Amino acid sequence: MQRLFHHHLYELGRGVRPLFLMTLATRELPPLLARLERAGIDHFVQQVSPAKANLFFGRDAFVAVARAFVTRPLNALTAEEDFMLGTMLGYDREQQCRRYLTRSGRGLDRPALAAE
């Protein structure tokens, strides 16, 4: 977990992605939170269960937006919130568009797009 965390910090510092999400055991949080505090990196924790948590961290504006609507389990986000979060996390934009269309029940307008 530490290796992945440090890789995320590297990507953040290089401007590769502005927002990160890690799901980890609650017991793994303290050293990561201490490192984020020392570095002055904005973050917040969403408790998933007594043993598991989601750690969001990154550039201030992105963390603030995520903090504003990630107030319930991720699987309970609206299609719009899910789309916005996925896009902010740097996920493939086309896949996010397709996911949004599926989750919102709007489907794809052109049959050719559905087949791709």
Residue frames as qw, qx, qy, qz and C-alpha x, y, z in Angstrom:
[[0.000, 0.886, 0.464, 0.000, 0.00, 0.00, 0.00],
 [0.332, -0.766, 0.091, 0.543, 2.84, 2.37, 0.86],
 [0.411, -0.104, 0.577, 0.698, 4.44, 1.91, -2.56],
 [0.161, 0.622, 0.653, 0.400, 1.19, 2.75, -4.37],
 [0.206, -0.905, -0.292, 0.231, 0.63, 5.74, -2.09],
 [0.376, -0.593, 0.278, 0.656, 4.09, 7.12, -2.86],
 [0.328, 0.202, 0.665, 0.640, 3.48, 6.60, -6.56],
 [0.017, 0.822, 0.550, 0.149, 0.26, 8.61, -6.25],
 [0.301, -0.841, -0.038, 0.448, 2.17, 11.39, -4.48],
 [0.411, -0.229, 0.512, 0.719, 4.68, 11.36, -7.33],
 [0.203, 0.500, 0.684, 0.491, 1.86, 11.63, -9.91],
 [0.136, -0.902, -0.390, 0.125, 0.24, 14.44, -7.93],
 [0.379, -0.687, 0.170, 0.596, 3.52, 16.34, -7.78],
 [0.319, -0.083, 0.627, 0.706, 4.07, 15.92, -11.52],
 [0.400, 0.343, 0.012, -0.850, 0.55, 17.05, -12.36],
 [0.089, -0.004, -0.929, -0.360, -0.44, 13.70, -13.88],
 [0.345, -0.564, -0.704, -0.259, -3.73, 13.58, -11.96],
 [0.107, -0.514, 0.207, -0.826, -5.34, 16.07, -9.59],
 [0.680, -0.343, 0.276, -0.586, -7.36, 13.68, -7.39],
 [0.362, 0.223, -0.905, 0.031, -6.74, 10.23, -5.95],
 [0.788, -0.322, 0.094, -0.517, -8.85, 7.63, -4.19],
 [0.322, 0.279, -0.892, 0.151, -7.44, 4.73, -2.22],
 [0.813, -0.392, -0.106, -0.417, -9.56, 2.14, -0.44],
 [0.428, 0.370, -0.738, 0.368, -7.63, 0.62, 2.42],
 [0.603, -0.436, -0.635, 0.207, -7.83, -0.94, 5.84],
 [0.279, -0.925, -0.094, -0.239, -8.56, 1.63, 8.55],
 [0.755, -0.560, 0.120, 0.320, -5.42, 0.52, 10.41],
 [0.674, 0.191, 0.257, 0.666, -3.32, 1.62, 7.39],
 [0.112, 0.906, 0.285, 0.293, -4.57, 5.22, 7.54],
 [0.449, -0.849, -0.028, 0.278, -2.44, 6.87, 10.27],
 [0.545, -0.340, 0.347, 0.683, 0.94, 6.94, 8.46],
 [0.331, 0.460, 0.550, 0.613, -0.68, 8.04, 5.19],
 [0.137, -0.918, -0.347, -0.133, -2.64, 10.81, 6.89],
 [0.518, -0.712, 0.088, 0.466, 0.50, 11.98, 8.68],
 [0.513, -0.020, 0.467, 0.720, 2.38, 12.14, 5.36],
 [0.149, 0.693, 0.515, 0.482, -0.43, 14.11, 3.70],
 [0.328, -0.914, -0.208, 0.120, -0.52, 16.52, 6.66],
 [0.566, -0.498, 0.236, 0.613, 3.25, 17.04, 6.54],
 [0.385, 0.147, 0.543, 0.732, 3.09, 17.72, 2.80],
 [0.203, 0.380, 0.163, -0.887, 0.10, 20.07, 3.14],
 [0.188, -0.063, -0.783, -0.590, -2.00, 17.96, 0.77],
 [0.578, -0.067, 0.179, -0.793, -5.75, 18.31, 1.15],
 [0.308, 0.008, -0.944, -0.115, -7.56, 15.08, 1.92],
 [0.615, -0.232, 0.294, -0.694, -10.56, 13.48, 3.57],
 [0.010, 0.088, -0.995, 0.048, -11.57, 10.03, 4.73],
 [0.711, -0.103, -0.175, -0.673, -14.86, 8.33, 4.02],
 [0.372, -0.229, 0.859, -0.268, -15.47, 5.43, 6.39],
 [0.535, 0.089, -0.664, -0.514, -16.72, 2.43, 4.36],
 [0.822, -0.361, -0.427, -0.106, -16.99, 0.00, 7.28],
 [0.603, -0.780, 0.166, 0.024, -15.37, -0.32, 10.70],
 [0.777, -0.279, 0.395, 0.403, -12.38, -1.98, 9.02],
 [0.535, 0.306, 0.472, 0.630, -12.23, -0.13, 5.68],
 [0.017, 0.805, 0.167, -0.570, -11.98, 3.48, 4.49],
 [0.581, 0.646, 0.263, 0.420, -11.75, 5.51, 1.31],
 [0.394, -0.603, 0.032, 0.693, -8.96, 8.09, 1.34],
 [0.460, 0.802, 0.269, 0.271, -9.38, 10.97, -1.10],
 [0.418, -0.678, 0.095, 0.597, -6.46, 13.35, -1.61],
 [0.558, 0.420, 0.394, 0.598, -5.10, 15.78, -4.17],
 [0.159, 0.249, 0.068, 0.953, -5.36, 19.37, -5.29],
 [0.098, 0.188, 0.550, -0.808, -7.51, 21.54, -3.04],
 [0.499, 0.186, -0.110, -0.839, -10.33, 22.39, -5.46],
 [0.586, 0.064, -0.741, -0.323, -10.77, 18.77, -6.54],
 [0.275, -0.124, -0.857, 0.419, -10.84, 17.50, -2.97],
 [0.228, 0.176, 0.359, -0.888, -13.33, 20.22, -2.01],
 [0.599, 0.121, -0.355, -0.707, -15.71, 19.21, -4.82],
 [0.551, -0.012, -0.834, -0.043, -15.41, 15.51, -3.96],
 [0.115, -0.107, -0.728, 0.667, -15.95, 16.28, -0.27],
 [0.374, 0.090, 0.086, -0.919, -19.11, 18.21, -1.16],
 [0.760, 0.086, -0.231, -0.601, -20.94, 15.28, -2.75],
 [0.606, 0.088, -0.785, 0.091, -19.26, 12.13, -1.44],
 [0.356, -0.356, 0.449, -0.739, -21.49, 12.07, 1.63],
 [0.882, -0.027, 0.288, -0.371, -22.81, 8.54, 1.20],
 [0.720, -0.147, 0.623, 0.266, -21.46, 5.23, -0.13],
 [0.010, -0.405, 0.547, 0.733, -19.95, 5.52, -3.61],
 [0.050, 0.218, 0.910, 0.349, -22.46, 3.03, -5.01],
 [0.045, 0.720, 0.643, -0.259, -25.24, 5.40, -3.91],
 [0.086, -0.423, 0.168, 0.886, -23.97, 8.40, -5.91],
 [0.607, 0.647, 0.243, -0.392, -26.23, 9.73, -8.64],
 [0.797, 0.397, 0.289, 0.351, -25.22, 9.08, -12.24],
 [0.247, 0.911, -0.055, 0.325, -24.07, 12.70, -12.47],
 [0.457, -0.799, 0.383, -0.082, -22.00, 12.53, -9.27],
 [0.874, -0.110, 0.423, 0.211, -20.46, 9.22, -10.36],
 [0.653, 0.646, 0.163, 0.360, -19.55, 10.75, -13.74],
 [0.012, 0.941, -0.196, 0.277, -18.00, 13.81, -12.15],
 [0.650, -0.626, 0.430, 0.009, -16.02, 11.80, -9.61],
 [0.879, 0.119, 0.370, 0.275, -14.73, 9.36, -12.23],
 [0.499, 0.780, 0.057, 0.374, -13.68, 12.22, -14.48],
 [0.209, -0.909, 0.289, -0.217, -11.94, 14.06, -11.63],
 [0.777, -0.428, 0.454, 0.084, -10.10, 10.86, -10.71],
 [0.055, 0.621, -0.630, -0.463, -8.72, 10.73, -14.26],
 [0.620, 0.149, 0.770, 0.003, -10.63, 7.71, -15.49],
 [0.231, 0.119, 0.682, 0.683, -11.06, 7.28, -19.24],
 [0.281, 0.254, 0.131, -0.916, -13.52, 9.97, -20.35],
 [0.518, 0.054, -0.592, -0.615, -15.23, 7.89, -23.01],
 [0.407, -0.182, -0.886, 0.127, -15.78, 5.06, -20.54],
 [0.006, 0.274, 0.543, -0.794, -17.15, 7.57, -18.05],
 [0.413, 0.163, -0.205, -0.872, -19.57, 8.85, -20.72],
 [0.545, -0.048, -0.767, -0.334, -20.74, 5.32, -21.46],
 [0.280, -0.212, -0.817, 0.457, -21.08, 4.55, -17.75],
 [0.183, 0.221, 0.279, -0.916, -23.12, 7.73, -17.27],
 [0.510, 0.082, -0.437, -0.736, -25.43, 6.87, -20.16],
 [0.511, -0.124, -0.849, -0.050, -25.98, 3.39, -18.75],
 [0.217, -0.245, -0.709, 0.625, -26.50, 4.50, -15.15],
 [0.223, 0.230, 0.148, -0.936, -28.79, 7.37, -16.11],
 [0.507, 0.406, 0.746, -0.150, -30.93, 5.12, -18.31],
 [0.338, 0.741, -0.087, -0.574, -30.39, 7.35, -21.31],
 [0.848, 0.210, 0.445, 0.197, -28.56, 4.76, -23.37],
 [0.291, -0.313, 0.464, 0.776, -26.62, 5.50, -26.52],
 [0.493, 0.577, 0.104, -0.642, -28.44, 7.30, -29.32],
 [0.563, 0.547, -0.503, -0.362, -26.64, 5.61, -32.18],
 [0.989, -0.088, 0.073, -0.097, -26.58, 1.81, -32.46],
 [0.718, 0.505, -0.330, 0.347, -23.01, 1.97, -33.79],
 [0.076, -0.667, 0.494, -0.553, -21.83, 3.50, -30.52],
 [0.807, -0.347, 0.298, -0.372, -23.39, 0.72, -28.50],
 [0.977, 0.197, -0.054, 0.059, -21.51, -1.88, -30.56],
 [0.372, 0.742, -0.446, 0.335, -18.05, -0.30, -30.08]]
